Amino acid sequence: MSEQILIQPVAGENSEKVKKAKESLEKARIAHERYLIRQNNKDLQEAITNYIDAVKFDPTIPESYYRLASLMWEQGQISINTAIDQCKTAVSLAPDNMNAHLYAGFFMKMAENYPEAMEEFKSAIKMGKFKSARPRLVLSQAILQKINSDKGSLTDYMQFVYYFLSGSLMLAWDRPSLKMFYKNLSDDVSVFTFNTVGKFLEKFKLYPAAENVYKKAVMETCHGQVFYNKMGDLALKNNELDLCVDCYKKVLETNPMCREVLVKLATVLQTYFPDNTEETIDCYEKLLEFDQDTAQIYYELGHLYLKKEDKINSISAFKLALERDLENPFYNNSLAYAFSKAELYDDAIEYYQKAIAINPDNEWTAIVCQALGAIYGEVKGNTEAAVATYQAGIILDPNNYDLYLSLGDIYMAEYDLDKAIRTYCDAITLNPDDYRGYSKAGTALWEKDYLEEALVAYHKSVELNPENEFSQNNLGIIYLDGLGDAEEALEYFEQAIEINESYTLAYFNAGRASQMLDFRNDAAHYYQMAIDLNTITQDLDEEDIRERLHKLFEA
């Protein structure tokens, strides 16, 4: 929110300026009264202008500060915290001014800072003595609002009764306030009644009845946002997510800067509506204006920008989160990931290393080791660093199946088949129900010319996951090139094609098997499909396929 900073008091004054200040203050009071009666924006602007002039001419008049704060806050020009600061300035200028304490308490109550608000109201009561009807009644109203927003204790109820009754008795000396106060109080009592009945119905899981009570409260009280909030919470509990979002948005229509509801809406959108990225980002950006939990908010924004593939803003958001919490391993890890997505791998390595060094949890850190090892191995080509990182991850979490697979892949890339086989076998021992370990072990065993063992591994892989086209194709290759059984091989190649109709290599292998079986037309079809797909995938040497195709029909 763009805020106008009010002028702070300065030392020194002269009679001319004091005179002008009093004139401006009087003009402001008149315009303020007209605004309260007519609710005309022109009167509001005139009052604000004259209060500002009064402050400029004589910055030692407390009334200028608290009244100006109330009008500027009402117009949305300043935040609740700035209004509180200006009232505190008025209190510091006139510690015995009852109204200064009363206004300070009012804004603290609006900020739901009930303990400090009550202290200010009690100070006003102490100063007003027998003429303290207003602060007593406002204090009783604050206590009731506290009860409405939270579970009230017996002491809270007793205090409410005491200040309400004593303030009501003292209103004999303040009749103009009586009518206005009872209007506000009756509304608060209605809120209390609807709130109590709704909570009772919710407690007994009579959710439709509770919702009807809250709907009625929206229509009959001036606190629709309170009950739309409750309806949103109830809808979330019942998994009525669209209704939940709609209710929270209605709260924000009335109070766009309600932090509690912004947090709820952002959480619901991020969790249940992943496609509403822009709307979720908007909620989090508004939350930043409260200057609370900013590190966590920037962290969430970073992930949302990643979802949009906005790499620059994601990096910026994670950096801002990290500036506020340098030793947070999750922020370091996310920043590293954002750098890797932007292909800034040296920066990614730096922050992955920081996250690993902090090590909040062995299992989590092992996963980070896997991400760092992948950069060393796949991007930097630093096999030694990759192996060391994967091994460190395995030490942290000996049950991390994926780390064993990644370590085995590094050994395979180096063609260290013995280590690759041992590592894949360790993975299989750890998780014998996952097809990937058998598939990778089968490839390593095939490369090592352990034909029978490779056949067993691939059969197990296909048994565990018949829908994996790569295992089907590789099993076919063993039958075709290892055992010379083209008929058996062709079945696996055709199964791979059925699973993935764009699998170039499977068409090529099916062509080879068909050619060996002298199924020339079938072989020609498979080779032609391989040529057509290879223009997109570039998996094979097209010239080799064409030569095989031409040989089919040579005399």
NULO-178443 format. One line per field, with one value per residue (C-alpha): residue in three letters; x, y, z. Coordinates in pm, 1 decimal. Each point is the difference from the previous one (the first is absolute). Layout:
<nodes>
rest: (ALA	...) .
c1: (X	...) .
c2: (Y	...) .
c3: (Z	...) .
</nodes>
This chain:
<nodes>
rest: (MET	SER	GLU	GLN	ILE	LEU	ILE	GLN	PRO	VAL	ALA	GLY	GLU	ASN	SER	GLU	LYS	VAL	LYS	LYS	ALA	LYS	GLU	SER	LEU	GLU	LYS	ALA	ARG	ILE	ALA	HIS	GLU	ARG	TYR	LEU	ILE	ARG	GLN	ASN	ASN	LYS	ASP	LEU	GLN	GLU	ALA	ILE	THR	ASN	TYR	ILE	ASP	ALA	VAL	LYS	PHE	ASP	PRO	THR	ILE	PRO	GLU	SER	TYR	TYR	ARG	LEU	ALA	SER	LEU	MET	TRP	GLU	GLN	GLY	GLN	ILE	SER	ILE	ASN	THR	ALA	ILE	ASP	GLN	CYS	LYS	THR	ALA	VAL	SER	LEU	ALA	PRO	ASP	ASN	MET	ASN	ALA	HIS	LEU	TYR	ALA	GLY	PHE	PHE	MET	LYS	MET	ALA	GLU	ASN	TYR	PRO	GLU	ALA	MET	GLU	GLU	PHE	LYS	SER	ALA	ILE	LYS	MET	GLY	LYS	PHE	LYS	SER	ALA	ARG	PRO	ARG	LEU	VAL	LEU	SER	GLN	ALA	ILE	LEU	GLN	LYS	ILE	ASN	SER	ASP	LYS	GLY	SER	LEU	THR	ASP	TYR	MET	GLN	PHE	VAL	TYR	TYR	PHE	LEU	SER	GLY	SER	LEU	MET	LEU	ALA	TRP	ASP	ARG	PRO	SER	LEU	LYS	MET	PHE	TYR	LYS	ASN	LEU	SER	ASP	ASP	VAL	SER	VAL	PHE	THR	PHE	ASN	THR	VAL	GLY	LYS	PHE	LEU	GLU	LYS	PHE	LYS	LEU	TYR	PRO	ALA	ALA	GLU	ASN	VAL	TYR	LYS	LYS	ALA	VAL	MET	GLU	THR	CYS	HIS	GLY	GLN	VAL	PHE	TYR	ASN	LYS	MET	GLY	ASP	LEU	ALA	LEU	LYS	ASN	ASN	GLU	LEU	ASP	LEU	CYS	VAL	ASP	CYS	TYR	LYS	LYS	VAL	LEU	GLU	THR	ASN	PRO	MET	CYS	ARG	GLU	VAL	LEU	VAL	LYS	LEU	ALA	THR	VAL	LEU	GLN	THR	TYR	PHE	PRO	ASP	ASN	THR	GLU	GLU	THR	ILE	ASP	CYS	TYR	GLU	LYS	LEU	LEU	GLU	PHE	ASP	GLN	ASP	THR	ALA	GLN	ILE	TYR	TYR	GLU	LEU	GLY	HIS	LEU	TYR	LEU	LYS	LYS	GLU	ASP	LYS	ILE	ASN	SER	ILE	SER	ALA	PHE	LYS	LEU	ALA	LEU	GLU	ARG	ASP	LEU	GLU	ASN	PRO	PHE	TYR	ASN	ASN	SER	LEU	ALA	TYR	ALA	PHE	SER	LYS	ALA	GLU	LEU	TYR	ASP	ASP	ALA	ILE	GLU	TYR	TYR	GLN	LYS	ALA	ILE	ALA	ILE	ASN	PRO	ASP	ASN	GLU	TRP	THR	ALA	ILE	VAL	CYS	GLN	ALA	LEU	GLY	ALA	ILE	TYR	GLY	GLU	VAL	LYS	GLY	ASN	THR	GLU	ALA	ALA	VAL	ALA	THR	TYR	GLN	ALA	GLY	ILE	ILE	LEU	ASP	PRO	ASN	ASN	TYR	ASP	LEU	TYR	LEU	SER	LEU	GLY	ASP	ILE	TYR	MET	ALA	GLU	TYR	ASP	LEU	ASP	LYS	ALA	ILE	ARG	THR	TYR	CYS	ASP	ALA	ILE	THR	LEU	ASN	PRO	ASP	ASP	TYR	ARG	GLY	TYR	SER	LYS	ALA	GLY	THR	ALA	LEU	TRP	GLU	LYS	ASP	TYR	LEU	GLU	GLU	ALA	LEU	VAL	ALA	TYR	HIS	LYS	SER	VAL	GLU	LEU	ASN	PRO	GLU	ASN	GLU	PHE	SER	GLN	ASN	ASN	LEU	GLY	ILE	ILE	TYR	LEU	ASP	GLY	LEU	GLY	ASP	ALA	GLU	GLU	ALA	LEU	GLU	TYR	PHE	GLU	GLN	ALA	ILE	GLU	ILE	ASN	GLU	SER	TYR	THR	LEU	ALA	TYR	PHE	ASN	ALA	GLY	ARG	ALA	SER	GLN	MET	LEU	ASP	PHE	ARG	ASN	ASP	ALA	ALA	HIS	TYR	TYR	GLN	MET	ALA	ILE	ASP	LEU	ASN	THR	ILE	THR	GLN	ASP	LEU	ASP	GLU	GLU	ASP	ILE	ARG	GLU	ARG	LEU	HIS	LYS	LEU	PHE	GLU	ALA) .
c1: (0.0	129.7	10.8	28.0	244.1	-137.6	222.9	165.4	19.7	297.8	122.0	-88.2	-312.8	-107.5	-326.5	-91.1	40.0	-189.0	-285.9	-6.7	12.7	-306.0	-187.3	83.5	-97.9	-336.9	-64.4	95.3	-241.5	-288.5	74.0	40.2	-341.7	-159.7	158.9	-136.0	-351.0	-0.5	271.5	112.0	350.8	57.0	-41.7	237.6	270.6	-47.4	33.7	317.3	156.1	-70.3	125.9	324.4	27.1	-52.8	286.9	224.5	-69.4	19.5	123.3	-64.3	-382.3	-93.0	-354.6	132.7	183.3	-266.7	-282.9	208.1	105.1	-365.4	-100.7	304.4	-38.5	-368.8	90.9	268.5	290.9	184.6	20.4	-130.8	358.8	67.5	-325.2	111.3	337.3	-170.7	-224.9	305.4	149.8	-311.4	32.0	366.3	-94.3	-283.4	24.8	-307.9	-220.5	-285.0	-91.3	357.2	-4.1	-351.8	100.4	320.6	-205.9	-249.4	266.6	168.7	-338.8	-37.6	342.0	-130.5	269.6	-247.0	242.8	153.0	-338.4	-145.2	292.5	-65.7	-371.4	75.7	234.8	-283.5	-237.9	247.2	26.5	-371.2	-106.8	-377.6	-7.9	147.6	-320.3	136.1	330.4	-182.8	-256.1	259.1	208.9	-302.0	-50.8	364.9	-31.6	-312.0	179.8	287.6	-250.2	-153.6	335.5	137.7	-113.1	-72.9	87.7	-229.4	208.4	-68.1	-375.2	9.3	206.1	-242.4	-296.6	183.5	112.8	-327.4	-214.3	227.3	30.9	-376.9	-61.9	248.0	-168.0	-239.9	271.1	57.2	-338.4	118.6	226.8	-275.3	-192.9	311.9	141.3	-315.4	-22.5	352.4	-56.5	-320.5	190.7	275.8	-258.1	-152.0	345.7	51.6	-335.1	45.1	358.8	-98.1	-285.8	217.8	281.4	-250.0	-139.0	349.7	98.7	-281.3	89.5	-326.9	185.4	-292.9	-180.3	316.7	42.7	-357.9	65.1	309.6	-189.5	-268.4	269.2	143.0	-340.5	-87.4	326.4	260.5	272.0	-47.2	374.3	8.3	-265.2	124.2	330.0	-180.3	-191.1	328.9	151.9	-309.8	7.0	368.2	-81.3	-269.9	232.6	-224.1	302.5	-166.6	-237.7	293.8	192.2	-311.6	-63.8	358.2	-13.3	-317.4	185.9	276.3	-250.7	-89.9	348.1	265.8	280.5	-137.3	319.0	-165.3	-224.4	277.3	205.9	-293.6	-83.7	362.3	32.1	-322.9	83.9	354.4	-110.4	-321.3	11.3	354.5	-99.3	-97.2	363.8	-50.1	-275.7	208.4	299.1	-223.9	-105.0	359.7	109.6	-273.1	116.6	349.2	-144.5	-59.3	373.9	-69.2	143.5	153.9	264.9	-265.5	-207.8	296.3	68.9	-355.8	20.5	321.4	-176.9	-293.4	234.2	172.1	-339.3	-36.7	354.4	86.7	359.1	121.9	-278.7	25.7	372.0	-69.7	-274.7	211.9	290.4	-226.8	-117.4	360.2	102.1	-243.1	104.2	351.6	18.0	-324.2	91.3	-328.1	50.9	356.6	-123.1	-279.6	233.3	241.5	-279.9	-106.5	359.7	17.5	-324.0	161.3	310.7	214.0	160.9	294.3	-242.9	-221.1	295.1	87.3	-345.5	-52.7	324.9	-126.5	-326.6	190.6	236.0	-293.0	-157.6	-331.0	-94.9	200.8	-270.7	-68.3	370.5	52.3	-251.1	194.4	315.9	-173.3	-82.7	356.6	147.2	-210.8	152.7	353.0	-59.7	-236.0	100.3	354.5	123.4	177.9	-46.1	214.5	-202.4	-327.7	98.4	117.3	-325.0	-222.5	200.2	-34.9	-374.9	-9.7	189.0	-260.3	-290.3	90.1	-361.6	-8.2	-70.8	36.6	349.8	116.0	-146.7	169.5	334.2	-39.0	-71.0	326.3	191.4	-177.1	92.6	363.0	-51.7	103.9	-239.8	96.6	-69.0	-316.8	-132.1	82.3	-169.8	-313.4	-13.8	20.8	-296.2	-195.1	74.9	-128.7	-319.3	-70.4	-339.9	123.5	53.4	264.3	279.2	-55.3	-11.9	326.8	167.8	-113.5	174.6	323.5	-10.5	-62.8	298.3	206.6	-114.2	-183.8	-280.6	-206.4	19.3	-101.2	-296.5	-115.3	34.2	-201.7	-270.4	-39.9	-10.9	-276.9	-187.2	2.0	-94.2	-137.8	-72.4	366.4	85.6	375.5	14.7	-215.0	230.4	320.2	-132.4	-72.1	359.7	137.1	-216.3	89.1	372.2	87.2	-202.9	-82.1	-370.0	-159.7	-353.0	10.6	178.0	-265.3	-271.7	183.7	72.1	-365.9	-101.8	234.0	-157.5	-349.9	98.9	170.1	-96.0	281.3	281.3	246.4	245.3	-274.6	-115.6	357.4	51.0	-337.9	119.6	320.1	-190.8	-252.0	284.9	164.8	-333.1	-26.4	-318.5	105.0	-316.1	-14.6	370.9	-46.0	-289.8	200.5	307.9	-207.5	-166.0	344.9	115.6	-308.8	32.6	375.6	-44.8	-142.9	189.7	341.1	65.4	153.3	219.6	-254.9	238.9	33.5	-378.4	-34.4	269.2	-183.5	-326.8	152.0	161.7	-340.9	-90.0	337.6	2.5) .
c2: (0.0	342.4	196.1	369.1	60.7	247.7	282.8	-55.4	278.6	234.7	238.6	371.6	203.4	361.5	175.0	41.1	-367.6	-94.5	223.7	-155.8	-347.2	70.4	140.4	-304.8	-230.9	172.1	-24.3	-366.7	-64.6	162.4	-193.9	-318.3	48.8	65.6	-319.8	-204.6	132.2	7.6	-260.9	231.2	-69.4	373.0	64.4	-286.6	144.3	347.3	-137.1	-191.5	304.0	224.3	-255.9	-26.6	381.1	7.0	-247.0	206.5	323.7	-146.5	-359.5	-7.5	-24.5	-362.1	20.3	60.4	-333.0	-237.9	156.3	17.1	-362.6	-108.9	173.6	-107.2	-358.7	3.4	121.0	-269.3	245.1	-149.9	-343.0	-90.5	-7.2	354.3	116.5	-156.3	176.9	336.5	-57.3	-90.1	332.4	172.5	-192.3	98.6	365.4	-10.8	-302.0	119.5	42.5	-251.2	13.2	-71.7	-322.9	-77.4	27.3	-197.1	-274.9	6.1	-63.9	-265.9	-168.6	15.2	-165.8	-269.6	95.3	-31.3	9.0	337.4	136.2	-77.2	168.6	318.3	-10.9	-50.2	302.6	204.9	-123.6	97.2	350.5	43.7	-124.4	60.5	128.7	-318.5	-144.3	-18.3	-176.6	-242.9	-88.2	-22.0	-223.9	-225.3	-11.2	-96.0	-279.1	-127.9	4.9	-190.5	-258.1	-20.7	-51.5	-245.1	-213.4	238.7	-84.0	51.1	306.9	147.4	-40.9	156.3	293.8	51.6	14.5	233.7	255.0	-16.9	64.8	267.8	173.8	-12.3	166.0	276.7	72.1	227.4	263.8	-90.2	-46.3	74.3	-303.8	-220.8	-44.5	-69.4	-243.4	-209.0	-26.0	-142.6	-216.1	-155.2	-99.4	-157.7	-188.7	-131.2	-110.1	-172.7	-180.9	-119.4	-98.0	-203.9	-181.6	-71.9	-144.0	-216.2	-143.4	-59.6	-181.9	-249.7	-19.8	160.9	174.6	96.7	158.5	185.1	129.2	131.3	180.5	167.1	97.5	162.9	180.4	145.0	149.7	125.9	139.7	248.2	-264.7	-205.0	-54.4	-183.2	-247.6	-39.2	-97.2	-260.9	-125.8	-34.0	-202.5	-219.8	-53.5	-99.4	-248.6	-150.5	2.8	250.6	174.5	234.2	126.6	37.4	219.5	204.7	70.2	105.2	231.5	161.5	76.2	165.0	206.0	169.1	-2.5	-51.4	-5.1	-262.3	-193.1	-306.4	-54.4	78.2	-278.4	-240.9	88.0	-28.9	-339.0	-136.1	126.5	-135.5	-338.8	-70.4	229.8	-38.2	164.7	325.6	100.7	371.0	34.1	-177.6	223.4	305.3	-120.5	-51.9	338.5	168.1	-194.2	148.0	341.5	-114.9	-64.4	-325.6	-343.0	158.4	-271.1	-272.2	210.1	57.3	-374.1	-80.4	265.4	-158.8	-332.8	170.2	179.3	-333.2	-143.2	283.7	-71.8	357.3	-83.9	353.0	84.2	-340.7	54.1	352.5	-122.7	-280.2	244.4	239.0	-289.8	-98.8	357.0	-21.2	-348.0	-85.5	-333.7	-141.5	-320.0	-7.7	351.6	-89.7	-315.0	178.9	277.8	-266.0	-170.2	332.5	62.7	-347.0	65.5	318.5	-206.2	200.1	-317.2	147.3	203.8	-305.7	-205.0	269.9	7.5	-376.9	-33.6	251.8	-190.4	-327.1	157.0	117.3	-350.5	40.7	-361.4	-292.1	-125.4	347.9	77.0	-328.3	117.4	326.3	-207.4	-174.0	333.4	126.6	-329.9	25.0	341.6	-131.0	-307.2	111.2	364.4	43.2	-345.5	-23.3	-370.9	-2.7	279.2	-162.5	-338.3	163.3	198.0	-303.9	-206.0	276.5	-6.3	-378.5	33.8	255.3	-217.3	-363.4	-63.5	250.1	-225.4	278.3	86.1	-356.1	22.4	336.4	-134.7	-306.1	228.1	187.3	-328.7	-101.5	332.3	-78.3	-357.5	-135.3	-292.4	-193.6	296.1	82.5	-357.2	-7.3	335.6	-96.1	-327.6	200.5	203.2	-319.6	-135.2	324.3	4.7	-329.1	120.0	287.3	-89.5	268.2	-179.1	-320.0	192.0	185.2	-314.6	-184.0	255.9	-22.6	-382.4	-0.3	230.5	-236.5	-296.4	-162.5	-101.0	-227.2	238.5	293.3	-203.5	-73.6	367.7	128.1	-262.8	112.7	364.3	-75.9	-208.9	289.9	261.8	-139.9	358.3	101.0	7.7	22.2	-326.8	-169.5	122.1	-94.8	-345.3	-39.3	101.1	-274.8	-259.2	133.2	76.6	-227.4	-313.7	47.5	-59.2	249.9	-132.6	47.4	332.7	132.5	-46.0	227.7	262.0	7.1	27.9	300.5	161.1	-61.2	178.8	289.3	53.0	254.7	-229.9	26.3	-263.1	-259.2	38.5	-41.3	-313.3	-139.9	53.3	-190.7	-291.1	-8.4	3.8	-295.4	-186.4	95.9	201.7	253.0	209.5	24.7	83.8	270.4	149.4	9.6	148.8	268.6	90.1	19.8	237.1	221.5	23.3	47.5	332.7	122.5	-202.9	-25.6	-318.2	-206.2	19.0	45.6	-119.8	-336.6	-43.6	87.2	-249.6	-274.0	100.0	-14.6	-337.8	-151.1	15.8	-63.4	-288.6) .
c3: (0.0	-88.2	321.6	67.3	284.8	247.3	119.6	336.0	258.7	-1.6	263.3	-5.0	-71.8	-47.1	66.6	-368.1	-72.3	316.0	-109.3	-348.9	152.2	215.9	-299.9	-210.8	284.7	38.0	-376.5	15.8	289.2	-189.1	-320.2	205.5	161.5	-342.1	-131.1	290.6	-75.2	-382.1	-80.6	-279.6	-134.6	-59.0	373.5	73.5	-225.6	148.2	352.9	-87.8	-169.6	299.6	253.8	-201.2	-3.2	377.0	43.2	-227.2	186.2	350.4	29.7	375.1	-10.3	77.5	-139.9	-351.4	4.9	122.5	-200.2	-316.7	52.7	26.4	-324.1	-201.9	118.5	-91.3	-350.0	-34.6	-25.3	297.2	158.7	343.5	133.2	-124.6	161.2	329.1	-26.0	-51.5	302.1	205.0	-110.9	133.0	329.8	28.6	-55.0	254.4	232.7	191.7	-306.9	33.1	-370.0	-110.5	204.6	-122.6	-368.2	56.8	163.5	-286.1	-264.5	211.9	29.4	-379.1	-29.0	240.6	249.5	286.1	298.1	-98.2	-109.8	341.4	172.3	-200.9	80.0	368.6	-9.9	-152.2	272.9	269.8	-144.1	-56.9	344.4	27.0	-358.3	-142.9	-148.2	-355.7	79.1	231.0	-265.7	-276.8	227.6	60.2	-376.9	-51.8	257.3	-179.5	-333.8	156.7	126.8	-349.2	-169.4	254.8	288.3	283.9	358.0	298.5	89.2	-345.9	44.3	348.3	-126.3	-288.1	241.6	240.4	-259.1	-189.4	309.3	147.6	-337.0	-52.6	339.1	-78.7	-335.6	182.2	-44.5	-368.4	-170.9	-359.7	18.3	142.4	-323.3	-208.4	254.5	35.4	-376.7	-10.4	306.3	-137.1	-312.3	211.0	206.8	-324.7	-112.4	333.7	-27.2	-358.5	76.3	304.9	-176.7	-303.6	213.0	186.5	-324.8	-137.3	318.0	-59.4	-372.0	-107.8	-280.3	-227.5	297.2	102.9	-354.4	0.8	329.5	-145.1	-317.0	213.9	200.5	-322.4	-79.7	348.1	139.0	-115.8	31.2	-315.5	-31.3	336.1	-112.4	-356.5	163.6	209.8	-304.6	-186.2	284.4	10.3	-378.1	19.5	275.1	-226.6	-304.0	-182.5	-142.9	-250.6	268.6	239.5	-244.5	-79.0	370.1	68.0	-301.4	135.3	324.1	-201.4	-197.9	330.3	148.6	-271.2	257.3	240.1	61.8	151.9	-303.6	-250.2	159.4	-17.5	-360.3	-113.4	169.6	-149.9	-350.0	13.2	134.4	-190.1	-304.6	-138.8	-329.7	176.8	30.9	-72.4	258.1	263.2	-75.7	40.9	348.8	110.5	-136.0	206.2	305.7	-43.6	87.0	358.0	44.5	187.5	-86.1	-308.8	-38.6	-23.7	-239.7	-232.8	18.0	-111.8	-272.7	-127.3	-52.9	-170.1	-240.2	-70.6	-89.2	-251.9	-123.5	94.6	92.2	69.6	245.3	167.4	64.7	127.3	235.8	146.8	47.8	191.4	218.1	65.9	87.8	289.6	111.6	-116.2	180.5	-134.4	-190.4	-193.5	-133.9	-103.9	-173.2	-185.7	-115.0	-125.2	-191.0	-154.8	-109.6	-156.2	-191.3	-130.7	-92.4	242.7	127.5	193.6	211.5	40.2	127.4	255.2	155.9	-14.1	195.6	258.9	40.0	45.8	253.6	214.3	-17.5	188.2	-62.3	-142.3	-235.9	-139.6	-37.8	-184.7	-261.6	-35.2	-50.7	-288.2	-166.0	45.1	-124.4	-316.5	-79.5	58.2	-213.6	-275.9	-43.2	125.0	-99.5	335.1	67.3	312.2	164.1	-105.7	147.0	325.4	29.5	-64.4	248.9	259.0	-56.9	46.9	328.2	115.4	-112.9	-74.4	-100.7	-285.8	-299.2	-258.8	121.1	-73.1	-349.3	-63.0	125.3	-224.1	-297.6	61.5	1.0	-320.8	-161.4	87.1	-124.1	336.9	-38.0	310.5	230.2	-190.9	38.9	372.2	55.8	-192.2	194.0	324.6	-123.3	-79.7	348.0	146.8	-207.2	-180.0	-122.5	-218.4	-366.6	-62.6	188.5	-200.9	-328.6	66.9	134.5	-313.7	-222.4	201.4	-2.7	-377.0	-54.1	215.0	-218.6	291.3	-233.8	224.1	296.1	-224.0	-128.2	356.8	98.1	-296.1	40.7	361.8	-109.2	-253.8	255.9	248.6	-259.8	-328.7	-116.9	-18.0	-370.3	57.6	194.5	-264.7	-278.8	183.1	80.2	-370.5	-82.8	227.5	-173.2	-346.0	33.2	290.2	-66.0	-369.2	75.5	-239.0	50.7	379.8	-42.1	-242.0	264.0	243.6	-267.3	-101.4	364.4	38.5	-308.1	136.9	320.4	-182.3	-363.9	-41.3	115.8	-292.5	123.9	54.8	-363.9	-120.4	211.2	-110.0	-357.4	72.8	158.1	-288.5	-252.0	175.4	-16.9	-371.0	60.1	-265.1	-11.7	378.5	13.9	-265.8	196.7	323.4	-168.5	-171.7	333.0	159.0	-277.8	37.6	379.7	-13.4	-181.6	333.0	260.4	-172.3	199.9	-283.5	-309.2	-275.5	-268.0	175.3	10.4	-369.0	-95.3	190.0	-168.0	-349.5	63.2	69.7	-367.9	-165.0	-246.5) .
</nodes>
